[in-house]
Amino acid sequence: MASLTTYPRSAKPGVPVWVNESPLTLVAEEDVIFTLQWIGGSSLASPAMLAYADGTDVSSTVLTGTTTVSGDVQTLKKLTAMTPGVTYVLEIQCDIGSNTEFRKLLVYAVSRSSEI
């Protein structure tokens, strides 16, 4: 699993909508499960996740599995079957206390032969 981090707004007002490690470049043929630590967050509930390519919801194509929470860590769905040359925006949602929070992760999918 690959680890990501962010802060809930209650712990750090003004935190950007993008997770700290965004953007990422991944090989399109990779299958990756990310964990997102909500640093300073507690009472995580109702996790959800969507994937977009060019503003179109492609979740059913590139995401499998379920999103879960334990403590301050949200385990995301597996990212798989990406298309080389496509830029994906992963939308991550979680209830923290009485707030529903959203974060985004930008992923550039490259081919195995790509030089970047």
Secondary structure as GFF3:
##gff-version 3
##sequence-region A 1 116
A	DSSP	beta_strand	2	6	.	.	.	ID=ss1
A	DSSP	beta_strand	24	27	.	.	.	ID=ss2
A	DSSP	beta_strand	32	38	.	.	.	ID=ss3
A	DSSP	beta_strand	44	53	.	.	.	ID=ss4
A	DSSP	beta_strand	56	57	.	.	.	ID=ss5
A	DSSP	alpha_helix	59	62	.	.	.	ID=ss6
A	DSSP	beta_strand	63	64	.	.	.	ID=ss7
A	DSSP	beta_strand	68	70	.	.	.	ID=ss8
A	DSSP	beta_strand	73	79	.	.	.	ID=ss9
A	DSSP	beta_strand	87	96	.	.	.	ID=ss10
A	DSSP	beta_strand	99	110	.	.	.	ID=ss11
###
